[in-house]
Amino acid sequence: MIDRLREEPVTLSSLEEIIDEFDFLDDSEAQIEYLIDLGLDLPAIDQSLKTEQFLVHGCQSNVWLDVEFVGNPALMLVKAESDAMIVNGLVALLMAIFNGKTAEQAVEINVREIFDRLGLDRHLSPQRKNGLNGMVQRIKVAARQQLT
């Protein structure tokens, strides 16, 4: 993996680790606690990203999200933060899904399938689902722009 993706001081969980943990946890409360724990491990984003330009609209809470492509080949680097603990967990999950992927790979990822596999729909309010969709769309748009 490229150096820039390794700059973060905290090692975030991989998608495989997250899926394994969700499979191991047998109840919704434990899964939500784990999702919150994932969010607690997120590195803080630079204050310069906490502006209207990076704010994801449609979210119940504030979410600032930036997507870069770094290195050669260009790999996706999602940086995001929320003022809500559970949303930070969703951000951590999205980072596990998308970081280190090429734009081509990112466009093809079926996030709905991953969230269905984890059973997260039963944990999320309609507003949280709307905000999650806004984050995914922002990431996918950045990937499509990278392809052009």
Order of alpha helices (4+ residues) and beta strands (2+ residues): alpha-alpha-beta-beta-alpha-alpha-alpha-alpha
